[in-house]
Amino acid sequence: MTELADRPLAELRELVEGGEASCREVVEACLTRISAVDSKVQAFVALRDEEALRDADEADAARARGEARGPLHGLPIAVKDIFCSTRFETTCASRILAGFRSPYDATVVRKLREAGLVVIGSLNMDEFAMGSSTENSAYRPTRNPWDTGRIPGGSSGGSAAAVAAREVPWALGSDTGGSIRQPAALCGVVGMKPTYGRVSRYGLVAFASSLDQIGPLARTVADAATLLGVVAGHDPRDSTSLPVDVPDYVGGLTGSVEGLRVGLPREFFEPEGNDPETLALASAAVDELAAAGAKLVEISLPHTRYGIAAYYLICTAEASSNLSRYDGVRFGYRAEAESLDEMYKRTRSQGFGPEVQRRILLGTFVLSAGYYDAYYRKAQKVRTLLRRDFDAAFERCDVIATPTTPGPAWPLGERIDDPLRMYLSDAYNVTLNLAGLPGISLPCGFTGERLPAGLQLIGKPLDEETLLRVGDAYQRLTDWHAVSPSV
């Protein structure tokens, strides 16, 4: 039954419900696949293989008694190493949290368990979600299944790579400035960042609290819609969680885009700064939607050029505040020293990697006296202008389409010592987080070197339903999402 690992979630669900496969067989197939390819991909930082098989056996027994918790009961999933759980360690791929196990579950982890899903392991990431390549991990860099000499994107690179390599049918990631959508595009899978507040952040280890959001990565839009339906919803334990109903995302996948207005921002389709092949593939994907009945509308997002600068001022300021709790006293790694002050210094310098230290220093600087107004406050004003740009654009269109990234995955190590070039790889992603909007990345083809490219769709606040409908319609017209890498 090893071929089960190649099936998307929707098919696995049908096989289990129809009695053609057991939950244990599906979980075993994923574990077998992980054993075969993860030494090359290095997506996982921890496996719960024995516990996962026990959970699968319990699910099979519950199904036999007619006590299934739902249609997903007993099916496997993996999660980014950033969600708190009482059942497995949460390290954020950082030395400073090595061995940490939370006394409580993140809301999304609790919802996965309530749905009966089997969490088979934790996935690699850039340390504390700070990075665009999953090279900033205290464990090891994750590799792109399409070319193991290249990066998978980040910070949810382990999640995207595991789904692309068919190690798991879907996974959870987090997105602060493109950390779901960018690796999804570079690995050729579907990745969605919901509206800020649509999914509870309770138990998500914070990087930048006003930007972080949790979302699904999957092989198909239909699977991503299913997983979003599981984890979305109001949570009183998260003060930013929105008290709104969760639509039937799967039921809204009609396959039609007839009459839909698709906005094309000229700033995202300019040849300068874009890889020509990636731009051509995104443009061809837009033409597919037009051929299916969508109407293309040219729009402008004039303050996009300031997005990266504003993002890296705001996110580092929030990181400086959020990461101050890791001091070696209350939990996590602690360095030995003769004085308290020296212990703080050694703990943080030894526990945090170079990229995290860089962002803490930058964030502390922009929040310091004399610089707050010149940098942080000005960045917040730019954030408002960006949101107004999107509001004006959505008066003329229903969704906005852009390339997900300026180019394909780059070789490992190429940008690790060039932070600015690394940061610019998220240029098309960060504005959504600053504006709190939903976005989804869809596989839309391959470059001449057989590297995946992604089409990004941006929606109005809380309009994930339309994004999923358009993405699903595109996948009914194409088969890019069905192509597997030869790991």
Number of C-alpha atoms within 10 A of each C-alpha: 10 15 10 21 24 19 17 20 26 14 13 23 20 14 16 22 16 10 12 9 16 21 29 22 19 27 28 21 20 25 24 15 20 23 11 12 18 20 12 15 24 22 33 27 19 16 17 17 16 10 15 24 22 14 24 27 18 17 25 20 15 15 21 11 9 9 12 17 16 12 15 25 27 33 28 29 24 27 25 28 33 28 28 26 21 14 15 20 20 24 27 29 27 24 20 26 21 17 14 18 18 17 9 13 19 20 23 26 24 16 15 19 15 13 19 22 24 25 26 25 24 29 29 36 40 32 28 26 33 26 27 29 35 30 26 27 25 21 17 17 24 37 29 35 31 25 20 16 17 22 29 40 35 34 34 39 35 35 37 41 35 32 26 30 27 24 27 32 27 29 29 30 32 31 27 26 33 34 35 33 38 37 34 35 32 34 33 36 32 32 37 36 34 29 24 25 27 28 27 25 25 21 20 24 22 23 24 23 17 17 22 25 29 28 27 30 36 31 30 23 30 24 22 27 26 19 24 26 17 17 23 24 19 19 18 11 12 15 12 18 19 19 12 12 10 18 15 13 20 20 12 15 20 12 17 17 22 14 13 19 19 26 24 22 19 13 17 23 18 11 12 10 14 17 14 14 17 25 25 18 21 25 18 15 24 24 15 16 22 18 12 18 15 19 19 19 16 13 20 16 21 14 18 22 15 16 22 21 17 24 25 19 22 24 25 26 25 22 23 23 17 16 18 10 11 19 20 21 14 9 15 19 21 20 18 12 13 7 8 12 9 12 18 18 15 18 22 22 15 14 24 23 20 13 19 25 15 13 20 22 15 18 22 18 19 21 22 13 9 10 13 16 14 11 18 24 17 14 21 17 11 20 23 13 18 24 20 15 18 23 15 14 22 19 8 14 20 20 22 24 24 26 28 33 30 26 22 28 25 18 16 19 14 12 16 16 10 10 13 11 12 16 18 17 23 24 23 24 28 26 26 25 26 26 21 22 22 25 30 32 34 31 33 27 26 18 16 8 9 12 23 25 34 35 27 28 24 28 25 21 17 19 18 26 20 21 28 26 23 25 26 26 20 24 20 11 13 15 12 19 20 16 13 16 16 9 16
